[in-house]
Amino acid sequence: MLEALTDPVLLQAAEGLSDEAAENIADIEGQHMANAAAAIAVGLAAIAAGVAEKGIGAAAVGAMAEDPDMFGRGLLMTVIPETLVIFAIVVIFLV
């Protein structure tokens, strides 16, 4: 079904457009799908980072309550899941 939306021949037959116009429409639709996929990837990465930080943050605060020297390790472990979002944003620029 997805192929039917971006096939230039079907677009030309359906809309009576020239070959060049039909190919341009297919290219634009393909770019929109790539943009949507990139947005979904960043959104899912952000949700995953939030879920991971929930547990890590709670454990880090508990460890720091018992031993204040654990602040650096707790901060580091809390920041690590955010790298997922940074990598997802890098992927956007690669698409």
FIVEX-670802 format. One record per residue (C-alpha): x, y, z; residue number from 1. Coordinates in pm, 1 decimal. Layout:
BEGIN
@u = X, v = Y, w = Z, mitor = NUM
...
//
This chain:
BEGIN
@u = 0.0, v = 0.0, w = 0.0, mitor = 1
@u = 286.6, v = 236.1, w = 80.8, mitor = 2
@u = 431.4, v = 172.5, w = -263.4, mitor = 3
@u = 102.9, v = 279.7, w = -420.7, mitor = 4
@u = 127.6, v = 620.1, w = -250.6, mitor = 5
@u = 472.4, v = 696.0, w = -392.4, mitor = 6
@u = 463.1, v = 525.4, w = -733.0, mitor = 7
@u = 500.3, v = 798.7, w = -1000.7, mitor = 8
@u = 306.3, v = 599.6, w = -1260.2, mitor = 9
@u = 3.5, v = 564.2, w = -1032.8, mitor = 10
@u = 22.1, v = 930.0, w = -937.1, mitor = 11
@u = 33.4, v = 1031.3, w = -1303.3, mitor = 12
@u = -262.2, v = 810.9, w = -1391.3, mitor = 13
@u = -463.9, v = 932.2, w = -1095.4, mitor = 14
@u = -395.6, v = 1301.6, w = -1139.9, mitor = 15
@u = -315.1, v = 1333.1, w = -1509.6, mitor = 16
@u = 26.9, v = 1488.2, w = -1442.3, mitor = 17
@u = 341.1, v = 1480.0, w = -1651.0, mitor = 18
@u = 614.0, v = 1227.0, w = -1568.3, mitor = 19
@u = 835.8, v = 1491.9, w = -1410.7, mitor = 20
@u = 558.9, v = 1631.9, w = -1191.8, mitor = 21
@u = 458.5, v = 1284.8, w = -1074.5, mitor = 22
@u = 820.7, v = 1202.6, w = -979.8, mitor = 23
@u = 851.2, v = 1531.3, w = -789.2, mitor = 24
@u = 537.7, v = 1452.0, w = -588.9, mitor = 25
@u = 671.9, v = 1104.1, w = -512.0, mitor = 26
@u = 1004.0, v = 1252.4, w = -392.9, mitor = 27
@u = 825.9, v = 1502.3, w = -168.0, mitor = 28
@u = 608.9, v = 1229.6, w = -13.1, mitor = 29
@u = 916.0, v = 1015.4, w = 47.3, mitor = 30
@u = 1090.4, v = 1303.9, w = 225.5, mitor = 31
@u = 785.8, v = 1359.3, w = 446.1, mitor = 32
@u = 790.7, v = 993.9, w = 544.8, mitor = 33
@u = 1161.3, v = 1016.9, w = 630.4, mitor = 34
@u = 1094.6, v = 1324.0, w = 844.4, mitor = 35
@u = 810.3, v = 1148.2, w = 1023.4, mitor = 36
@u = 1029.4, v = 843.6, w = 1088.7, mitor = 37
@u = 1302.5, v = 1066.8, w = 1232.6, mitor = 38
@u = 1051.8, v = 1240.8, w = 1459.3, mitor = 39
@u = 919.4, v = 907.1, w = 1583.9, mitor = 40
@u = 1275.0, v = 788.9, w = 1652.3, mitor = 41
@u = 1354.7, v = 1095.3, w = 1863.6, mitor = 42
@u = 1024.9, v = 1069.5, w = 2049.3, mitor = 43
@u = 1075.4, v = 703.2, w = 2133.9, mitor = 44
@u = 1435.0, v = 769.1, w = 2241.8, mitor = 45
@u = 1317.9, v = 1049.5, w = 2470.5, mitor = 46
@u = 1050.5, v = 828.6, w = 2625.9, mitor = 47
@u = 1303.1, v = 548.3, w = 2680.9, mitor = 48
@u = 1549.1, v = 791.4, w = 2840.0, mitor = 49
@u = 1278.6, v = 921.1, w = 3071.5, mitor = 50
@u = 1181.0, v = 571.3, w = 3182.4, mitor = 51
@u = 1545.9, v = 480.9, w = 3242.2, mitor = 52
@u = 1615.8, v = 799.8, w = 3435.1, mitor = 53
@u = 1319.3, v = 737.2, w = 3663.0, mitor = 54
@u = 1477.3, v = 431.6, w = 3819.7, mitor = 55
@u = 1834.6, v = 554.9, w = 3802.1, mitor = 56
@u = 1747.1, v = 890.0, w = 3956.5, mitor = 57
@u = 1564.0, v = 731.0, w = 4247.2, mitor = 58
@u = 1855.8, v = 498.2, w = 4316.2, mitor = 59
@u = 2107.6, v = 783.9, w = 4286.6, mitor = 60
@u = 1917.7, v = 1001.0, w = 4535.0, mitor = 61
@u = 1895.6, v = 708.9, w = 4778.1, mitor = 62
@u = 2268.7, v = 642.2, w = 4745.9, mitor = 63
@u = 2352.2, v = 1010.2, w = 4797.2, mitor = 64
@u = 2131.4, v = 1020.5, w = 5107.4, mitor = 65
@u = 2341.3, v = 745.3, w = 5260.2, mitor = 66
@u = 2680.0, v = 863.0, w = 5129.1, mitor = 67
@u = 2726.0, v = 1219.3, w = 4995.1, mitor = 68
@u = 3043.4, v = 1107.7, w = 4814.6, mitor = 69
@u = 2821.0, v = 921.4, w = 4565.8, mitor = 70
@u = 2708.1, v = 1248.6, w = 4404.5, mitor = 71
@u = 2946.7, v = 1226.0, w = 4107.9, mitor = 72
@u = 2862.4, v = 864.8, w = 4028.3, mitor = 73
@u = 2490.8, v = 928.9, w = 4070.1, mitor = 74
@u = 2506.0, v = 1228.7, w = 3838.3, mitor = 75
@u = 2700.9, v = 1033.0, w = 3577.9, mitor = 76
@u = 2456.2, v = 742.2, w = 3584.2, mitor = 77
@u = 2162.9, v = 981.4, w = 3556.0, mitor = 78
@u = 2309.7, v = 1154.5, w = 3249.3, mitor = 79
@u = 2398.0, v = 838.1, w = 3055.4, mitor = 80
@u = 2041.1, v = 766.7, w = 2928.6, mitor = 81
@u = 2025.2, v = 1117.3, w = 2780.9, mitor = 82
@u = 2290.6, v = 1012.1, w = 2529.5, mitor = 83
@u = 2015.4, v = 810.6, w = 2359.8, mitor = 84
@u = 1830.6, v = 1131.1, w = 2279.4, mitor = 85
@u = 2150.2, v = 1299.8, w = 2160.8, mitor = 86
@u = 2222.2, v = 1008.0, w = 1927.2, mitor = 87
@u = 1864.1, v = 1021.3, w = 1796.6, mitor = 88
@u = 1902.9, v = 1391.5, w = 1719.5, mitor = 89
@u = 2226.6, v = 1316.5, w = 1533.4, mitor = 90
@u = 2035.4, v = 1061.9, w = 1325.1, mitor = 91
@u = 1788.8, v = 1335.1, w = 1223.8, mitor = 92
@u = 2069.8, v = 1535.5, w = 1070.6, mitor = 93
@u = 2198.5, v = 1226.5, w = 889.8, mitor = 94
@u = 1857.1, v = 1162.0, w = 731.2, mitor = 95
//
